[in-house]
Amino acid sequence: MNFLVPWFPKRKGQYGDLLSLTDELDRVFHEGWRGFLDRDFLPERVWSPSVDLYETDENLVVKAELPGLDKKDIKLTLSDGLLTIAGERKQEKETKKKNYHRVESSYGSFQRVINLPVPVQADKIKADYKRGVLEITLPKAEEAKTKEIQIDVN
């Protein structure tokens, strides 16, 4: 009999061993209940897409992994320095002649709220969605851009 076993990489850094221990305890607690409770009684899995945020000299860039979504299922809003990515991944209902042995995909509504570290120009934001990855480019406001200051030598 084959089983899927999740891989939990060992964390590094000052608190790596402690964080690895808490990860392991969480895994044991959650995995231990799987055989005990019927799947129908378990709460629906919460799906939250992975998000990366990085900064260049001119822009903030947000990348969100949204596999299986259509562009029309994604909503972006910006308010008071908070970027919200919301949407819904719908479960396929057409399952004729399919004998599932395991279902680990998560479905449902999601919302990610990202606190932007610097002010941006809201009227110049661009969003591009390709191959399941949403990339949002947020141009920094002038006051947020790094300025080089010349030093006069006397």
C-alpha distance (Angstrom), angle and dihedral (degrees) to the residues before:
residue distance angle dihedral
M1 . . .
N2 3.82 . .
F3 3.78 123.8 .
L4 3.78 131.4 -169.7
V5 3.78 108.3 -124.4
P6 3.82 118.2 -165.1
W7 3.78 117.1 -128.3
F8 3.78 117.2 -135.5
P9 3.82 111.3 -169.8
K10 3.80 116.8 -140.3
R11 3.77 111.0 -104.7
K12 3.77 119.4 -127.5
G13 3.77 132.0 -149.1
Q14 3.76 138.2 60.1
Y15 3.82 95.5 -40.5
G16 3.82 97.1 27.5
D17 3.82 97.1 118.5
L18 3.80 92.7 47.5
L19 3.83 92.3 47.8
S20 3.82 90.6 47.2
L21 3.80 89.0 52.8
T22 3.82 92.5 51.7
D23 3.83 90.2 46.6
E24 3.80 89.7 51.7
L25 3.83 93.0 48.1
D26 3.82 90.4 49.5
R27 3.80 90.5 49.8
V28 3.82 93.7 48.4
F29 3.80 92.3 47.5
H30 3.82 94.9 48.7
E31 3.80 97.6 38.1
G32 3.79 92.3 47.0
W33 3.81 93.4 64.7
R34 3.81 96.1 53.0
G35 3.80 96.6 88.8
F36 3.79 93.9 39.0
L37 3.79 100.4 55.5
D38 3.76 126.2 52.3
R39 3.83 110.7 -116.5
D40 3.83 90.1 -121.9
F41 3.80 89.8 66.4
L42 3.79 95.6 49.3
P43 3.80 116.4 97.2
E44 3.78 117.3 -106.3
R45 3.79 112.7 -87.4
V46 3.77 113.5 -104.6
W47 3.76 113.4 -127.5
S48 3.77 119.6 -152.0
P49 3.80 120.7 170.2
S50 3.80 120.8 -128.2
V51 3.80 113.3 -106.7
D52 3.82 131.4 -163.8
L53 3.82 122.8 -165.5
Y54 3.78 122.4 -169.3
E55 3.77 137.5 163.3
T56 3.80 133.7 -134.3
D57 3.82 127.3 -177.5
E58 3.80 91.2 -89.4
N59 3.83 107.0 23.5
L60 3.76 150.1 31.0
V61 3.80 110.9 -132.3
V62 3.80 125.1 -158.9
K63 3.80 121.4 -168.3
A64 3.79 119.6 -170.1
E65 3.80 125.8 -174.7
L66 3.80 107.2 -134.2
P67 3.81 106.7 162.9
G68 3.77 117.7 -176.2
L69 3.80 96.2 16.4
D70 3.77 127.6 122.6
K71 3.78 118.8 -134.4
K72 3.81 89.0 -113.5
D73 3.84 90.3 60.2
I74 3.84 93.1 61.6
K75 3.81 125.5 82.3
L76 3.81 125.0 -170.7
T77 3.80 125.7 -166.5
L78 3.80 134.1 172.5
S79 3.79 121.6 -158.8
D80 3.81 131.4 157.2
G81 3.81 93.8 -15.4
L82 3.81 93.6 -48.2
L83 3.80 119.9 118.1
T84 3.80 112.8 -158.3
I85 3.79 123.1 -161.6
A86 3.80 111.7 -170.8
G87 3.76 136.6 166.4
E88 3.75 147.1 116.5
R89 3.78 134.8 -98.8
K90 3.78 108.3 -152.9
Q91 3.79 123.9 -149.0
E92 3.78 117.1 -120.6
K93 3.80 108.7 -111.4
E94 3.82 96.3 -167.2
T95 3.82 103.8 94.4
K96 3.80 103.6 144.1
K97 3.80 113.6 158.3
K98 3.81 93.8 -1.6
N99 3.77 118.4 130.9
Y100 3.78 106.3 -159.8
H101 3.79 116.5 -159.4
R102 3.80 94.6 177.6
V103 3.81 135.2 12.1
E104 3.81 115.3 -166.3
S105 3.79 100.1 152.7
S106 3.78 114.9 113.5
Y107 3.76 123.9 -140.0
G108 3.75 137.6 -179.8
S109 3.76 142.1 70.6
F110 3.77 121.8 -30.7
Q111 3.78 138.1 -175.8
R112 3.80 127.9 -170.4
V113 3.80 118.3 -171.4
I114 3.79 115.4 -163.6
N115 3.79 121.5 -165.2
L116 3.81 104.6 -141.6
P117 3.82 112.5 -137.1
V118 3.84 95.1 -145.0
P119 3.83 136.4 26.9
V120 3.82 115.1 -90.0
Q121 3.80 136.9 -161.2
A122 3.81 101.0 -104.8
D123 3.82 94.5 -166.4
K124 3.84 92.2 58.6
I125 3.81 100.7 49.3
K126 3.81 115.0 130.1
A127 3.80 127.6 -163.9
D128 3.81 126.3 -166.4
Y129 3.80 125.7 -175.7
K130 3.82 118.7 -162.9
R131 3.81 132.5 156.9
G132 3.81 93.6 -12.3
V133 3.81 96.1 -49.2
L134 3.80 121.9 110.4
E135 3.80 113.4 -156.0
I136 3.80 117.4 -168.0
T137 3.81 119.1 -169.6
L138 3.80 113.7 -160.4
P139 3.83 113.8 -172.6
K140 3.79 111.5 -139.8
A141 3.77 118.9 -116.1
E142 3.82 113.1 -109.4
E143 3.81 93.2 -107.4
A144 3.82 89.9 55.3
K145 3.81 97.0 52.7
T146 3.77 119.4 101.2
K147 3.78 110.4 -107.2
E148 3.76 124.6 -157.3
I149 3.80 113.6 -136.0
Q150 3.78 119.8 -152.2
I151 3.78 116.7 -136.3
D152 3.78 116.8 -145.5
V153 3.79 115.1 -141.0
N154 3.82 115.5 -147.2
